[in-house]
């Protein structure tokens, strides 16, 4: 019976010893856990800031793309309008331009 009491006392002692060191470990690790929590919150804040900046850059890129497309269409419209200029106007333009060239060539000679 004495062996039972001794083993029971050892068992209770080991439980108390385990509880003491578990509490001490928890107490020692609490600052580390708080530090990790603060670090995670800082990282989350930076991630949110980067996401916000990424969204702003995407919006700016979209605006620039739309502006370039608009200007490209405007230039293309002007080029198409110039291509559709009536043939008689082109003939007049070239004849005026050609006469000037003939007058310059005569004065140079």
Secondary structure, 3 states (H helix, E strand, C coil): CHHHHHHHHHHHHHHHHHHHHHHHHHHHHHHHHHHHHHHHHHHHHHHHHHHHHHHHHHHHHHHHHHHHHHHHHHHHHHHHHHHCCCHHHHHHHHHHHHHHHHHHHHHHC
